[in-house]
Amino acid sequence: MSQVPDAAGSGAADVPAEAAALVSGVPADRGTDHRTDHQAEHQADAVGAASAVVSGTDPAGARSALPGVLADVPVAILVIDRTAGTVVFANTAAVDLAGSVRLPVPIDEWGASAGLTDLSGAPLASSTNPLSQVADGAPVSGEAVRLAPSGADDVGQPLWVTGFPLSQDPAIDQLALIVFLQIDADRGDPESRLQALRDRAVLATDICFTITDPRREDHPLVWVNPSFTRVTGYSAEDSVGRNCRFLQGPATDRATVALIRSALADRRPITETLLNYRKDGTAFWNQLSISPVFDGAGELVSFVGVQSDVTERVRAEGERAAAFAAEQVARREAELAQAVAEQAQADAERAREEAELAQSRLALMAEATSSLTATLDMTELLDRLAALCVPRLADWIFVTVVDAHGEVVRTAARHRGGHAEELGTVSSQHAMHLTPASPSRRAMETRQPVLLQGLTDAQLDEVFAHPAARGAYDRLGGREVLAVPLIARRRVLGSMALVAIGADNGFDEDDVDLVQDLARRAGLALDNVRLYQAEHQVAETLQRSLLPQLPDIPGVTAAAHYVSASTAADVGGDFYDLLQLPDGAIGVAIGDVVGHDVAAAAAMGHLRGLLRACMWDPTDPDPGAVLGRVDRLVQGLHVASMATMAYVRAVPPEGEGRPWQLVVANAGHPPLLLRLPDGQVQVLTEPTGLLVGVDGDTRRTSVHLEVPAGTTLVGYTDGLIEHPGADLDEGIAALVQRLRDAPVDAPPADLCTHAVDTDLDRRDDVALITVRFG
């Protein structure tokens, strides 16, 4: 029994050697009595306490306390009522022998149920057997019996039986204990059986039994079995008469001791495991079960303790617990590491998604910038804007463009599923007549995004003024609408309304920011197109005024072609002219004012007017003289800085079949070409002179030519023959070849087409005039 600090009692008792054999598993030596006088003094008390455990007069419920202690010991144990000759208790090992026999049962009947025979095979009931001897009150120190064989080849399992009466006092219940030791060995080998018996006995001796007397001062031990001495190192003489607290030591758990003390004070059974110390000072783990024992009057007479050295088990459990704890720590650390890794992975995935989203948006913005700025056509621009949004940002879109007064002047729409008819209805019946509740109108008026989510029928009724537009919207579908204004240079140019159909592709704050960014770029591109178109309209008007329609002149067929090098306007400094003079001659002019913009075109208009006036003057119709007068006027009036010019005066023939008379003057202009009726081309390199605007006193000579009817005069500016990587001679040669390659009877308009090489990179304006004489 473990140390119990505050228990009271005194004295000790010695039970018969057979009782020691019961709890130690070793047969007692009946011929030798090692009891001390002190032990003999308390023998009766101890025996009485043992008998009271299973007494039927136990009022406190302790009747089953000792059987409860013995229930799981590793030997088969019976408690016999000697008076009735019946088995009143069988522990777990005994039940395994006889099966679940209902108790109480006569001793011989129990033996028959267990299949016990003597060594000869005769039933125990027909012989003088150790069970009957114990039942008759005679102790049995050790006798062999056998389990009945289970088959023809089975000789039966040998068992070793020992037992003794618990009391000799006829005043109390006459009870006895019987212990069976099973011999697990080769049944044909006696030495093996004896060794198995010794091994079983050793197993039994692992259990320590102690009895204390709580009626004596300091609750001393009154009896210990030999295994107690073997386990603790304290002999019976060292132990009996002392409180068992001597087993305590510095590491004994005070809380466990307090629990045992409390159970003893409450007179209730308790089982605990605590650290005790042997006599040599070594520690061991002691599993202690304590049960109170009451006498027939219900008075507490003793406590019975059953102790086992469970050091190895505790150590194994400790190691297992430590391993489990380490495993748990490792698992928690692994789980934490996994959680950290998963969180890091989630963060990385989120960062990657955000980076991909940012990259996607940057790509969209870059694509929008390059796509929207690559055109100056309004229709194409709106189509490109719609294509950027659908289906990438919305299921469908409609765009409105307004004028300076807020009136819708143009629309564009696109749906991921087509629906051209419905989109046309929305554009014509709604976008062109926006209601104050429409998201597009609100976005333009507030200059802020307008987001409508979960659109209701009442809201749609306010948005759409025309039933046809409402019906088209219902067919197109729309659950959410995001409208943003198109603003550039502080002016509202229109709005774009994006529509989402499904519940899984609505608009969030990021979408609003993205669409706003796109709208800013679209607004700037839209304003650039507007400005370009305004300038282009001015240029077209100027062009129409500066480049006249060629007149119809009898006997002459003419065509002209003009391409400006300016990307901002379709006019430049190049010009051509065809004029029937008062004397019946025909004047043909081609010129090029330095510059490629509207200023050059304006200067060209002045120069062309001066040239016309000089051509019309009959004072001196010679082309060289005409160019001289123009040069003086240009420098005197500061009309232009410099210009090249060629002028031809063509006089019709006086009779059928006679040649045309051509007078040609050149002021620094590329040489004119003559395409003869047979398709051959002649370069007029003879007439040369200074540019207009260099020297007003310069006189330019004229060249007189006679050409047959059907000859075509080709005048051009240097933009037609200049291109990167080639000189003018190469350009002229290429032009001559293109004219030669044209059909012989090609009219002037076709010659213009052949003369212009559309594959060349033009860096200058191009003016071209072809005049066929006759």
Salt bridges, closest charged atoms under 4 A:
ASP6 OD2 - ARG261 NE 2.89
ASP14 OD2 - ARG35 NE 3.60
GLU18 OE2 - ARG30 NE 3.79
ASP33 OD2 - ARG35 NH2 2.35
GLU41 OE1 - HIS38 ND1 3.84
GLU41 OE1 - HIS42 NE2 3.86
ASP45 OD2 - ARG216 NH2 3.15
ASP154 OD1 - ARG187 NH1 2.01
ASP206 OD1 - ARG230 NH2 3.04
ASP213 OD1 - ARG215 NE 3.16
ASP213 OD2 - ARG216 NE 2.75
ASP218 OD1 - ARG245 NH2 2.91
ASP238 OD2 - LYS279 NZ 2.84
ASP266 OD2 - ARG268 NE 3.34
ASP309 OD2 - ARG278 NH2 2.89
GLU312 OE2 - ARG315 NH1 2.55
GLU317 OE2 - ARG313 NE 3.48
GLU327 OE2 - ARG331 NH2 2.85
ASP347 OD1 - ARG350 NH2 2.36
GLU349 OE1 - ARG352 NH2 2.55
GLU356 OE2 - ARG352 NH1 2.52
GLU367 OE1 - ARG392 NH1 3.18
GLU380 OE2 - ARG384 NH2 2.56
ASP395 OD1 - ARG416 NH1 2.64
GLU422 OE1 - HIS419 ND1 3.82
GLU422 OE2 - ARG475 NE 3.50
ASP457 OD1 - ARG470 NH2 3.30
ASP461 OD1 - ARG470 NH1 2.35
ASP474 OD1 - ARG470 NE 3.28
GLU480 OE2 - ARG479 NH2 2.89
ASP511 OD1 - ARG361 NH2 3.82
ASP517 OD1 - ARG520 NH2 3.85
ASP517 OD1 - ARG521 NH1 2.29
ASP527 OD2 - ARG489 NH1 2.35
ASP527 OD1 - ARG530 NH2 2.57
GLU540 OE2 - HIS536 NE2 2.70
ASP570 OD2 - HIS536 NE2 3.55
ASP577 OD2 - ARG608 NE 3.50
ASP577 OD2 - ARG612 NE 2.58
ASP583 OD2 - ARG649 NH2 2.02
ASP631 OD2 - ARG700 NH2 2.88
ASP761 OD2 - ARG763 NH2 2.94
ASP764 OD1 - HIS596 ND1 2.69
ASP765 OD2 - HIS596 ND1 3.82
